[in-house]
C-alpha cells in the first residue's frame, strides 16, 4: 500500500519522488534533545517483543517462567545493541570504527547496526539466561525467534525515515531520490522492501506457526523457520539495496553483497535445524492444542 502511494505521488508530480518532499523528520525535537525515531524503533521492537513473550509463556508448553522472560528482556536488549553495533563495525567498516574513529562506535542514534551481529548478541544472551535458569536453550530460542521480526520491521522503517541504506538505481514509478545520495540518482526504497519481507511477512509467518499450529512442540522448528526465512528475505532484498560504499568492490567482483554472503549460512543452518525438528517426534504428545491468539 505504501509503495502504491509513493507511485501515485510520483505520477502526480510527473517525476521521481524526492525524499525531502515526504516531510519526514529523523526525530522529535524536545528542545534540549532530539529523540531519534531510530532509537524509538529499537525500543518499540524490544517492548512489543517482551509483551508478546509474556503472552506466549502463558500458553501451554512454555519452557520458561515469567522471571526468565524478564531476564531475557534485559540481556537480549544488551545483546541486540552491543552485538548489532559490534557486528556492523567488524563486518562492514572495521577501519572506520575500530581504528580511525573508535568514539563513533557509541553514536547508535546515527544508525549502523548489523542484523547478523544482533543475532549473535541475542544468542549469547539466551545462552546466559538458559545456563543460569536451567532451561532449554533450543526451546527458549524458539520463543524468542517468534518476536524478533517485530524489531526487524520497526528498524527498517527507521532506516527509511533516516534516509539511509537506500536501494540501487531504478526507473520504477516509486523510485526515490535521497538527499544524502551524492549521485542524486532515483533509487529503490529498499528499506521498505526489507520492512515488508524481513518484518511484516515474517511476523505473520511466525505468529501463525506459534498460535495456529503445534510448531512449539517441536524444539527447533520455530527458530529454524525464522533463521531460514529471515535469511531468504534478506538475500532477496539485497538485490535491490545499494551495497555499502566500502564493500561495493566485493559486490561487483563476486556478484553478491556482503549481506548476501553473510546470509547464505543462515539459510542453510535454518533449513537444517527445521529439518531436524521435523524428523524428531514432538514433545508433550499428550499436551492440549495451542490456544488461539
Secondary structure, 3 states (H helix, E strand, C coil): CHHHHHHHHHHHHCCCEEHHHHCCCCEEECCCCEEEHHHHHHHHHHHHHHHHHHHHCCCCCCCCCHHHHHHHHHHHHHHHHHHHHHHHHHHCCHHHHHHHCHHHHHCHHHCCCCHHHHHHHHHHHHHHHHHHHCCCHHHHHHHHHHHHHHHHHHHHHHHHHHCCCCECECCCCCCEECCCCCCCCEECCHHHHHHHHHHHHHHHHHHHHHHHCCHHHCCCHHHHHHHHHHHHHHHHHCCCECCCHHHHHHHHHHCCCHHHHHHHHHHHHHHHHHHHHHHCCCCCCCCCCCCCC
